Amino acid sequence: MRVQWVMAGIFAVAIGVCCAHAQPTMPVGQLVREVVYNELNDHVSHGYWRYWVESHSPKESLLEEFLETAEGPISRIERSNGYPLDAVGRQLEQVKLHRLLSSPAEQARHRQEYDDNEKRIGRIVALLPDAFLYEYVGEENGCYRLRFRPKPDYPAHSIEARIFHAMSGELWVNATHKRLVRLDGRLNQDVSFGFGILGRLYQGGWFSLQRTQVSSTDWKTERFELHMNGRAILFKIITQEISELRSGFSPVAARLDLVKGAALLYQIEPGSAHVAAASFSADRNSSNP
């Protein structure tokens, strides 16, 4: 979840199987609006999935397994910097799991973070039809390829909107399903916050996000790249260099709660998850009289 605000601040999109189609039969603006409707509806009616995420940043590389629940996704680390977790690392993973399962406050925070991220993604995707001007470029593997640039008179009020609206790039649309297949964007100019006093993102930063079709109705993020530089208040340098590759998507039962999701992810009995959480809580309380 540590990079979800970045992903949300930039939106969600897609690579999948495309069928050959001629130039769009509807105006490009209407096509984008229908695609965005489908993307937003997907956030409401999507299935639940289990998958692997291989992420790389300047500080570390991780291989994690994620499982989606109705209360937000949970994860476990399989490898760190190319090596399986040692005994200390496995213990820390257990502590993280037990803390989540034993603390109602931590569960509430987890759910709130998930809900906030979903809403943020929705707000960013909703900008696409109104904040940009589009032109049809051609077809690529049967998908419509569109070029976009900021609409000059669009009032971008939030920080998220200002960052996104300062970008231009290209998007690819699956013509059969009217789903976003890929979105590439690059900052056209510096973006300042608080007249530059609070911070600034520098021109030239870019992202690329692709999605793949995993079922007849569901599309999932398959690859994400983010490369941004800037500075924050008191001249602190901001560098975001993130690369994620997701694979091995398999469906799980809908509406699992955190306990059942954790039991499935860690391959333990649901009752054991409760017992382990209670044991961890008891140990923590006894060590803090």
C-alpha positions as CSV (number, residue, x, y, z in Angstrom):
1,M,0.0,0.0,0.0
2,R,3.0,2.3,0.3
3,V,2.8,3.4,-3.3
4,Q,-0.9,3.4,-3.7
5,W,-1.2,7.2,-3.3
6,V,1.2,7.6,-6.1
7,M,-0.7,5.3,-8.3
8,A,-4.0,7.0,-7.3
9,G,-2.5,10.4,-8.0
10,I,-1.9,9.3,-11.5
11,F,-5.0,6.8,-12.2
12,A,-5.5,3.2,-13.3
13,V,-5.3,1.7,-16.8
14,A,-4.4,-1.2,-19.2
15,I,-2.7,-4.1,-21.8
16,G,-4.9,-6.8,-22.9
17,V,-6.0,-8.8,-25.9
18,C,-7.3,-6.3,-28.6
19,C,-9.3,-7.1,-31.7
20,A,-8.8,-5.4,-35.0
21,H,-11.1,-2.4,-35.5
22,A,-11.3,0.5,-37.8
23,Q,-11.1,4.1,-36.7
24,P,-13.6,4.8,-33.9
25,T,-17.1,5.3,-35.2
26,M,-17.9,7.8,-32.4
27,P,-16.1,11.1,-31.5
28,V,-12.9,10.5,-29.6
29,G,-14.2,12.5,-26.6
30,Q,-17.3,10.3,-26.4
31,L,-15.1,7.2,-26.6
32,V,-12.9,8.4,-23.7
33,R,-16.0,9.2,-21.6
34,E,-17.5,5.7,-22.2
35,V,-14.1,4.1,-21.3
36,V,-13.9,6.1,-18.1
37,Y,-17.5,5.0,-17.2
38,N,-16.4,1.4,-17.6
39,E,-13.2,1.9,-15.5
40,L,-15.2,3.6,-12.6
41,N,-17.8,0.9,-12.7
42,D,-15.1,-1.7,-12.4
43,H,-14.0,-0.3,-9.1
44,V,-17.5,-0.9,-7.8
45,S,-18.2,-4.4,-9.2
46,H,-14.7,-6.0,-9.5
47,G,-13.8,-9.5,-8.4
48,Y,-11.1,-10.4,-5.8
49,W,-7.7,-11.7,-6.8
50,R,-4.5,-13.2,-5.5
51,Y,-1.2,-12.3,-7.3
52,W,2.5,-11.6,-7.1
53,V,4.2,-8.2,-7.2
54,E,7.8,-7.8,-8.1
55,S,8.9,-4.2,-7.2
56,H,12.1,-2.4,-7.6
57,S,13.3,1.0,-6.1
58,P,16.7,2.5,-5.4
59,K,16.5,1.2,-1.9
60,E,15.3,-2.4,-2.3
61,S,13.6,-5.0,-4.5
62,L,10.8,-7.1,-3.1
63,L,8.8,-10.1,-4.2
64,E,5.4,-10.0,-2.4
65,E,2.2,-12.0,-2.6
66,F,-1.0,-10.0,-2.4
67,L,-4.5,-11.2,-1.6
68,E,-7.6,-8.9,-2.0
69,T,-10.3,-8.9,0.7
70,A,-13.4,-6.8,1.2
71,E,-11.4,-4.9,3.9
72,G,-8.5,-4.1,1.7
73,P,-5.5,-6.1,0.3
74,I,-3.1,-7.9,2.6
75,S,0.4,-9.1,1.6
76,R,3.4,-11.1,2.7
77,I,7.0,-10.7,1.6
78,E,8.6,-13.8,-0.1
79,R,11.9,-12.3,-1.1
80,S,13.9,-9.2,-0.3
81,N,16.7,-8.0,-2.6
82,G,16.6,-11.4,-4.3
83,Y,16.9,-13.6,-1.2
84,P,14.3,-15.5,0.8
85,L,13.4,-13.9,4.2
86,D,15.6,-15.1,7.0
87,A,14.3,-16.0,10.5
88,V,14.2,-12.4,11.6
89,G,12.3,-11.3,8.5
90,R,9.8,-14.1,8.8
91,Q,9.2,-13.1,12.4
92,L,8.6,-9.5,11.4
93,E,6.1,-10.7,8.9
94,Q,4.2,-12.6,11.6
95,V,4.3,-9.6,13.9
96,K,2.8,-7.4,11.1
97,L,0.1,-10.0,10.5
98,H,-0.7,-10.4,14.2
99,R,-0.8,-6.7,14.8
100,L,-3.4,-6.3,12.0
101,L,-5.6,-9.2,13.2
102,S,-5.5,-8.3,16.9
103,S,-6.1,-4.6,16.7
104,P,-9.6,-3.2,15.8
105,A,-7.9,0.3,15.4
106,E,-5.3,-1.1,13.0
107,Q,-8.1,-2.9,11.0
108,A,-10.1,0.3,10.8
109,R,-7.0,2.2,9.6
110,H,-6.4,-0.5,7.0
111,R,-9.9,-0.2,5.7
112,Q,-9.9,3.6,5.7
113,E,-6.6,3.6,3.8
114,Y,-8.0,1.2,1.2
115,D,-11.3,3.2,0.8
116,D,-9.3,6.5,0.5
117,N,-7.1,5.0,-2.2
118,E,-10.1,3.7,-4.2
119,K,-11.8,7.1,-4.0
120,R,-8.6,8.9,-5.1
121,I,-8.2,6.6,-8.1
122,G,-11.8,7.3,-9.0
123,R,-11.3,11.1,-8.9
124,I,-8.2,10.9,-11.1
125,V,-9.8,8.6,-13.7
126,A,-12.8,10.9,-13.7
127,L,-10.6,13.8,-14.9
128,L,-9.8,12.1,-18.2
129,P,-12.8,13.2,-20.3
130,D,-12.8,16.9,-19.2
131,A,-9.2,17.8,-18.4
132,F,-7.6,16.8,-21.8
133,L,-8.0,17.2,-25.5
134,Y,-7.6,14.0,-27.6
135,E,-6.7,13.1,-31.1
136,Y,-6.8,9.8,-32.9
137,V,-3.3,8.6,-33.8
138,G,-4.0,5.1,-35.3
139,E,-4.2,1.5,-34.3
140,E,-1.7,-0.7,-32.5
141,N,-2.5,-4.4,-32.2
142,G,-6.1,-3.7,-32.9
143,C,-6.4,-1.1,-30.1
144,Y,-7.2,2.6,-30.6
145,R,-4.2,4.8,-29.9
146,L,-5.0,8.3,-28.7
147,R,-2.8,11.3,-28.0
148,F,-3.8,13.7,-25.2
149,R,-2.7,17.1,-24.0
150,P,-4.0,19.4,-21.2
151,K,-7.2,21.4,-22.0
152,P,-6.0,25.0,-21.4
153,D,-9.1,26.3,-19.6
154,Y,-9.6,23.3,-17.3
155,P,-9.8,24.4,-13.6
156,A,-7.5,21.9,-11.8
157,H,-8.0,22.7,-8.1
158,S,-6.6,19.8,-6.1
159,I,-3.0,18.7,-6.0
160,E,-3.8,15.4,-7.7
161,A,-5.6,17.2,-10.5
162,R,-2.8,19.8,-11.0
163,I,-0.2,17.1,-11.3
164,F,-2.2,15.0,-13.7
165,H,-3.4,18.0,-15.8
166,A,0.2,19.1,-16.3
167,M,0.9,15.9,-18.3
168,S,0.6,15.0,-21.9
169,G,1.0,11.5,-23.5
170,E,-0.8,8.7,-25.1
171,L,-3.4,6.1,-24.2
172,W,-4.4,2.8,-25.8
173,V,-8.1,1.7,-25.7
174,N,-9.4,-1.8,-26.1
175,A,-12.1,-1.3,-28.8
176,T,-14.1,-4.4,-28.0
177,H,-14.5,-3.8,-24.3
178,K,-13.9,0.0,-24.3
179,R,-11.3,-0.4,-21.5
180,L,-8.1,1.5,-21.0
181,V,-5.2,-0.7,-22.0
182,R,-2.2,1.5,-21.5
183,L,-1.5,5.1,-20.3
184,D,1.8,6.9,-20.7
185,G,2.2,10.5,-19.4
186,R,5.0,13.0,-19.0
187,L,5.1,16.3,-17.1
188,N,5.2,19.2,-19.5
189,Q,6.3,21.7,-16.9
190,D,7.3,22.1,-13.3
191,V,4.3,21.8,-10.9
192,S,4.6,24.1,-7.8
193,F,2.7,23.8,-4.6
194,G,2.2,26.9,-2.3
195,F,3.9,29.1,-4.9
196,G,6.9,26.9,-4.8
197,I,7.4,27.3,-1.1
198,L,5.9,23.9,-0.2
199,G,7.4,22.0,-3.0
200,R,7.8,21.4,-6.7
201,L,7.8,18.5,-9.2
202,Y,10.2,19.0,-12.0
203,Q,9.4,18.9,-15.7
204,G,10.2,15.7,-17.5
205,G,9.0,13.2,-14.9
206,W,7.0,10.3,-16.4
207,F,4.9,7.3,-15.7
208,S,3.7,4.3,-17.7
209,L,0.9,2.0,-16.5
210,Q,-0.5,-1.1,-18.3
211,R,-3.3,-3.5,-17.4
212,T,-4.2,-7.0,-18.5
213,Q,-7.6,-8.7,-18.8
214,V,-7.8,-11.5,-16.2
215,S,-11.4,-12.5,-16.7
216,S,-14.4,-11.7,-18.9
217,T,-15.1,-8.6,-16.8
218,D,-11.9,-7.8,-14.7
219,W,-8.7,-6.0,-15.7
220,K,-5.8,-5.7,-13.4
221,T,-2.6,-3.6,-13.3
222,E,0.2,-5.6,-14.8
223,R,3.1,-3.1,-15.0
224,F,3.7,0.3,-13.4
225,E,6.7,2.6,-13.9
226,L,7.1,6.0,-12.1
227,H,10.0,8.3,-12.4
228,M,9.6,11.7,-10.7
229,N,12.0,14.3,-9.2
230,G,11.4,17.4,-7.2
231,R,11.8,19.1,-3.9
232,A,9.7,19.5,-0.8
233,I,9.6,22.1,1.9
234,L,13.0,23.1,3.3
235,F,14.6,22.0,0.1
236,K,14.3,18.3,0.7
237,I,14.9,16.4,-2.5
238,I,12.0,14.2,-3.7
239,T,12.9,11.2,-5.9
240,Q,10.3,8.6,-6.8
241,E,11.8,5.7,-8.9
242,I,9.4,2.8,-8.8
243,S,9.0,-0.2,-11.1
244,E,6.3,-2.9,-10.4
245,L,5.4,-6.0,-12.3
246,R,2.4,-8.1,-11.3
247,S,1.7,-11.7,-12.4
248,G,0.0,-15.0,-11.5
249,F,-3.5,-13.6,-11.1
250,S,-5.9,-16.2,-9.6
251,P,-9.4,-15.5,-8.3
252,V,-10.4,-15.9,-4.7
253,A,-13.7,-16.0,-2.9
254,A,-15.6,-12.7,-2.9
255,R,-15.9,-10.6,0.2
256,L,-13.3,-12.4,2.3
257,D,-12.6,-10.6,5.6
258,L,-9.1,-10.0,6.8
259,V,-8.9,-13.1,9.0
260,K,-10.0,-15.5,6.3
261,G,-7.8,-13.7,3.8
262,A,-4.8,-14.0,6.1
263,A,-5.5,-17.7,6.7
264,L,-5.5,-18.3,3.0
265,L,-2.4,-16.2,2.3
266,Y,-0.4,-17.7,5.1
267,Q,-1.8,-21.2,4.6
268,I,-3.1,-21.6,8.1
269,E,-6.5,-22.5,9.5
270,P,-8.9,-19.5,10.1
271,G,-9.1,-20.4,13.7
272,S,-5.4,-20.5,14.0
273,A,-5.3,-16.9,12.7
274,H,-7.6,-15.8,15.5
275,V,-5.6,-17.8,18.1
276,A,-2.3,-16.4,16.8
277,A,-3.7,-12.8,16.9
278,A,-5.0,-13.3,20.5
279,S,-1.6,-14.8,21.6
280,F,0.3,-11.9,20.1
281,S,-2.1,-9.4,21.8
282,A,-1.6,-11.2,25.2
283,D,2.1,-11.3,24.8
284,R,2.2,-7.6,24.0
285,N,0.0,-6.7,27.0
286,S,2.1,-8.8,29.4
287,S,5.2,-7.0,28.3
288,N,3.6,-3.6,28.9
289,P,2.0,-3.8,32.4
